[in-house]
Amino acid sequence: MNDGFVCAFETSCDDTSVCILDSSGKVLFLESQDQNEFHKDFGGIVPEIASRNHSANLYPILDRAIKKTALNLDQIDTFIATTRPGLMGSLMVGATAAKTLAWSLKKKWVAVNHIKGHLFAPWVDRNLFESVTDFPHVSLVVSGGHTHIFYLESILSTPILIGQTKDDAAGEALDKLGKLLGLGFPGGAAIDVLSKSGNDLAFDFPKSLWNEGLMMSFSGLKSSVRRLVESMADDELAVKKADICASFQKRVVDILLWKLKKACLLYKPQSFSVSGGVSANSLLREKAENLSKELELSVFIPSMKYCTDNAAMIGLAGLREIKMGHSFGWNEKASPISFDQDFIKKLVLND
C-alpha cells in the first residue's frame, strides 16, 4: 500500500458520512449528518427522503473534508463507498459519487459491504493491520438492520458467518418498542435512558431460540411486548413504562451475550468484539466487558462515534480490501443484500 489517502462514503441508510484516511487507516477527517428530523414523524426511515437528503448532503461534506485536511482531490488515491446491503436509493448516491470521482480523476475505487464496515469498526484508530494478536476473533455485529456473529481466522481472512437472527434484527426490535411506547425516533437510545430508572426483572420476556445453536430470533419478543403494552390501560402503562423498557432491554442483551459466549466457547478465539449501532447501548457495553473478564479474552467495542453508521469504518474496511488485493470494476452495482462471496456461511444451528 502506498503513502496516499483514501476517501470513503457511507450512505447505506439515512446517515450521510464522509471520511478521509491515510493508508494506515488513521482518520484525518470524519463528518456524519443524520436525518432523524426528517423521519421522526414517520416512526422509521422513508427511503425516498433518505436518498434525496444524501444527494443534498454528500458533496458539501466532501468539500469541507478537502478544505479541513488541506488536500486536493488529486491526492486521493482511492474512493471507497458502501454498496451493499442497504436501501437501494441511498446506496446508489454514495456508490455513484465514488465511481464518478474515481473515473474522472483516473483513480481506483472500492466497493464495501456495510456489515464488514461494522465488523472492523472496533479497530478504527487502533491499527487494524498491526493487530495480529487479536486473531482468531469472534465478532457480534448488531444494529437496526443486522444481527450476525462472525469468526475470523486472521485479519485478512474471509469472515465466516456462524450465527444470525432468523427474522428481525435486535436493534429493530428495540426501535419498534420505542415507537410502541411513543418514545420518539430512534427508539433504542430512548429505551436505554429510560431503562436506568426501571426494574429489569419486572417482566419475564421469552428467551427466543435460547438453546438453538448460534441462531437468534426477535420477532416473538416483539410480539410479546406488543401484547403486554396493548393489554394495559394508559395510566398503568405510564407507571410501568420504565420497567417494560428495562426488562425488554435486559432480555435482548441476555440473548445477544449468551450467543456470543457460546460462540467464544465453541471457536476459542483470542478476542471478541461487539459492534454496530446497538453497541452504543450502555447495558450491552457493560455486559460485554463483564464477559471479557469471565472468559479472560480481550474485548473490542467501537468508540461511540464509530458505533452508528459512519464512513471511517467503511474506509478501514476498504483499505482491507486493497490490502487483500481485491479490485473493483466500473460495473460493480449497489445491492440491497450481501453477495455470496462476502462471507463464508457456516451457521451453527444446534447446540
Stockholm file with secondary structure:
# STOCKHOLM 1.0

chainA/1-351         MNDGFVCAFETSCDDTSVCILDSSGKVLFLESQDQNEFHKDFGGIVPEIASRNHSANLYPILDRAIKKTALNLDQIDTFIATTRPGLMGSLMVGATAAKTLAWSLKKKWVAVNHIKGHLFAPWVDRNLFESVTDFPHVSLVVSGGHTHIFYLESILSTPILIGQTKDDAAGEALDKLGKLLGLGFPGGAAIDVLSKSGNDLAFDFPKSLWNEGLMMSFSGLKSSVRRLVESMADDELAVKKADICASFQKRVVDILLWKLKKACLLYKPQSFSVSGGVSANSLLREKAENLSKELELSVFIPSMKYCTDNAAMIGLAGLREIKMGHSFGWNEKASPISFDQDFIKKLVLND
#=GR chainA/1-351 SS CCSCEEEEEECSSSCEEEEEEETTCCEEEEEEECCHHHHGGGTSCCHHHHHHHHHHHHHHHHHHHHHHHTCCGGGEEEEEEEEESSCHHHHHHHHHHHHHHHHHHTCEEEEEEHHHHHHHGGGTTTTGGGCGGGCSEEEEEESSSCEEEEEESSTTSCCEEEEEBSSSCHHHHHHHHHHHTTCCSSHHHHHHHHHTTSCTTSSCCCCTTTTSTTCBCCHHHHHHHHHHHHHSCHHHHHHHHHHHHHHHHHHHHHHHHHHHHHHHHHHCCSEEEEESGGGGCHHHHHHHHHHHHHHTCEEECCCGGGTSSCHHHHHHHHHHHHHTTCCCCTTCCCCSSCCGGGCEECCCCCC
#=GC SS_cons         CCSCEEEEEECSSSCEEEEEEETTCCEEEEEEECCHHHHGGGTSCCHHHHHHHHHHHHHHHHHHHHHHHTCCGGGEEEEEEEEESSCHHHHHHHHHHHHHHHHHHTCEEEEEEHHHHHHHGGGTTTTGGGCGGGCSEEEEEESSSCEEEEEESSTTSCCEEEEEBSSSCHHHHHHHHHHHTTCCSSHHHHHHHHHTTSCTTSSCCCCTTTTSTTCBCCHHHHHHHHHHHHHSCHHHHHHHHHHHHHHHHHHHHHHHHHHHHHHHHHHCCSEEEEESGGGGCHHHHHHHHHHHHHHTCEEECCCGGGTSSCHHHHHHHHHHHHHTTCCCCTTCCCCSSCCGGGCEECCCCCC
//
